[in-house]
Amino acid sequence: MKMKVLCMSAVALAMMGSAAMAGNTSALDDPAKMSPFFTDAGMKTLRTEADFKTAWMAMKPDERTAVLKDCGDTTLNKSHADFCAMAKKMGG
């Protein structure tokens, strides 16, 4: 019986930890913030440097800071490498 309670407790803790981690989203994964930087709906093709700069400057300073912070994360940067390179060029 004690083993069953311990196992159930471990499962409950693991589920709570997973839910907490799922709530931690990146600014790089927010389509509303990111779409101005891309020419296509699938967000694969970056705009020109001039258009990118216009979109970058239209963001609030705290949003730009959050994006640059996320670009500093090695895991996030891998899937957004081109964007992050341009963002760092603009404000980092």
Buried (B, 14 or more C-beta within 10 A) or exposed (E): EEEEEEEEEEEEEEEEEEEEEEEEEBBBEBEEBBEBBBEEEEBEEBBEEEBBBEBBEEBEEEBBBBBBEBBEEEEBBEEBEEBBEBBBEBBB
